[in-house]
Amino acid sequence: MKNLFDLTGRKALVTGASGGIGKGYAYALASAGADVAILCRNADAGEKVAAELKETFGVDSFFQSCDVSVESSVDAAVAAVVERFGKLDIGVNNAGIGILGGDADYSLDDWNKVIGVNLTGMWLCARAEGRVFIKQGTGGKIINTASMSARISNCNVSYNASKAAVVEMTRMLAAEWGAFNINVNSISPSYLLSPMHASTPLEIRQKIRELTPLGHVERPEDLYGPVIFLASDASNYVTGHDLLVDGGHTLNAWMAPLGRAVPPRVSPEEESKQLKKDLAMLGVPCDENGINFDLHPEIAGAYRAMLDN
Ligand SMILES: NC(=O)c1ccc[n+]([C@@H]2O[C@H](COP(=O)([O-])OP(=O)(O)OC[C@H]3O[C@@H](n4cnc5c(N)ncnc54)[C@H](O)[C@@H]3O)[C@@H](O)[C@H]2O)c1
């Protein structure tokens, strides 16, 4: 039987792929043989990732400038990928932002920014990819990055609402585009120590770990299998699905109050070592504990306030 997970010759794009989860997705797809376009705003970082993929996996890869919140930028970027690769098979829409803040005094400006990138941006990308797949007559795979925040109320109104909307947008597009052999699915990570979370203090990381049945904080490689699965022939009959990849974290609503401790599967020292390795892979400078407090001081500040109370 052929290898259902083989992506050799497939042409993919990943948005927000200069670092974080998007870079992990790009690595995973390239490791399975796909040629991968790196769509992001930072040319230096994007070109560096493309060069790494070419050297490590021998695939084709290039940086393409794209601001996902701007319609003309998205349409031009997707057209440029098709021009360069000759076709498109896989669109991974991953770029996202979170702007912290209390819900009562949250500004409309911040709300619009978050919705503009996380929801409108993801829809613009999916629309551009869907149009290409329909025109090509080939079908295709669209994979959106949602979040466990679509299911649990853990961040704030703009972020959680945007991610819940991504899940429903995914389902609606799947229903609409099944007729064109287009699979539309989403992946929902939990807390992954990407740049978005590199400012999370050790004490909070420990709490996350204690509330995660699989016993460690989520790592970039925990998303490799899920993204390859949804990009490959192995998932040809899967559509409209939100693949939650959280180590069981969201199962835990009852575990903590009932005193059901989760035995950590790795020691805090091993965890720190792994986190430093993960952040190095993601291109994030960090201290000896795998923390970069400067990157998102507001995240560190919010968690510190939580710890103090
Ligand atoms: N880190 C987590 O714990 C976590 C958990 C669940 C979901 N997510 C989601 O995963 C995705 C990736 O996040 P991450 O954790 O890697 O964070 P990140 O900040 O490292 O990555 C986000 C990427 O999106 C890019 N981006 C932001 N606005 C953009 C725009 N307008 N146009 C183009 N690119 C833009 C950023 O430059 C960055 O490369 C996001 O959608 C995020 O919401 C993250």
PDBQT file of the ligand as one rigid body, heavy atoms in Angstrom, charges set to zero:
ROOT
HETATM    1  N1  LIG A 401       0.867  29.364  21.190  1.00  0.00    +0.000 N 
HETATM    2  C1  LIG A 401      -0.264  28.856  21.619  1.00  0.00    +0.000 C 
HETATM    3  O1  LIG A 401      -0.355  28.442  22.763  1.00  0.00    +0.000 OA
HETATM    4  C2  LIG A 401      -1.460  28.769  20.715  1.00  0.00    +0.000 A 
HETATM    5  C3  LIG A 401      -2.522  27.987  21.132  1.00  0.00    +0.000 A 
HETATM    6  C4  LIG A 401      -3.617  27.856  20.298  1.00  0.00    +0.000 A 
HETATM    7  C5  LIG A 401      -3.653  28.494  19.086  1.00  0.00    +0.000 A 
HETATM    8  N2  LIG A 401      -2.608  29.276  18.704  1.00  0.00    +0.000 N 
HETATM    9  C6  LIG A 401      -2.688  29.895  17.391  1.00  0.00    +0.000 C 
HETATM   10  O2  LIG A 401      -1.622  29.424  16.611  1.00  0.00    +0.000 OA
HETATM   11  C7  LIG A 401      -1.311  30.379  15.599  1.00  0.00    +0.000 C 
HETATM   12  C8  LIG A 401       0.179  30.651  15.613  1.00  0.00    +0.000 C 
HETATM   13  O3  LIG A 401       0.505  31.266  16.835  1.00  0.00    +0.000 OA
HETATM   14  P1  LIG A 401       1.897  31.114  17.560  1.00  0.00    +0.000 P 
HETATM   15  O4  LIG A 401       1.646  30.573  18.894  1.00  0.00    +0.000 OA
HETATM   16  O5  LIG A 401       2.854  30.427  16.686  1.00  0.00    +0.000 OA
HETATM   17  O6  LIG A 401       2.266  32.631  17.784  1.00  0.00    +0.000 OA
HETATM   18  P2  LIG A 401       3.293  33.571  17.012  1.00  0.00    +0.000 P 
HETATM   19  O7  LIG A 401       3.027  34.938  17.501  1.00  0.00    +0.000 OA
HETATM   20  O8  LIG A 401       4.636  33.015  17.132  1.00  0.00    +0.000 OA
HETATM   21  O9  LIG A 401       2.865  33.378  15.507  1.00  0.00    +0.000 OA
HETATM   22  C9  LIG A 401       1.887  34.115  14.875  1.00  0.00    +0.000 C 
HETATM   23  C10 LIG A 401       2.417  34.455  13.517  1.00  0.00    +0.000 C 
HETATM   24  O10 LIG A 401       1.406  35.159  12.805  1.00  0.00    +0.000 OA
HETATM   25  C11 LIG A 401       2.038  36.265  12.168  1.00  0.00    +0.000 C 
HETATM   26  N3  LIG A 401       1.075  37.324  11.921  1.00  0.00    +0.000 N 
HETATM   27  C12 LIG A 401       0.396  38.076  12.816  1.00  0.00    +0.000 A 
HETATM   28  N4  LIG A 401      -0.360  38.980  12.181  1.00  0.00    +0.000 NA
HETATM   29  C13 LIG A 401      -0.162  38.776  10.847  1.00  0.00    +0.000 A 
HETATM   30  C14 LIG A 401      -0.658  39.397   9.674  1.00  0.00    +0.000 A 
HETATM   31  N5  LIG A 401      -1.510  40.415   9.720  1.00  0.00    +0.000 N 
HETATM   32  N6  LIG A 401      -0.235  38.923   8.479  1.00  0.00    +0.000 NA
HETATM   33  C15 LIG A 401       0.649  37.912   8.408  1.00  0.00    +0.000 A 
HETATM   34  N7  LIG A 401       1.162  37.297   9.475  1.00  0.00    +0.000 NA
HETATM   35  C16 LIG A 401       0.753  37.738  10.676  1.00  0.00    +0.000 A 
HETATM   36  C17 LIG A 401       3.133  36.703  13.128  1.00  0.00    +0.000 C 
HETATM   37  O11 LIG A 401       4.090  37.489  12.485  1.00  0.00    +0.000 OA
HETATM   38  C18 LIG A 401       3.651  35.361  13.582  1.00  0.00    +0.000 C 
HETATM   39  O12 LIG A 401       4.619  34.861  12.686  1.00  0.00    +0.000 OA
HETATM   40  C19 LIG A 401      -2.176  31.600  15.890  1.00  0.00    +0.000 C 
HETATM   41  O13 LIG A 401      -3.315  31.566  15.058  1.00  0.00    +0.000 OA
HETATM   42  C20 LIG A 401      -2.558  31.401  17.343  1.00  0.00    +0.000 C 
HETATM   43  O14 LIG A 401      -3.750  32.056  17.666  1.00  0.00    +0.000 OA
HETATM   44  C21 LIG A 401      -1.503  29.425  19.487  1.00  0.00    +0.000 A 
ENDROOT
TORSDOF 0
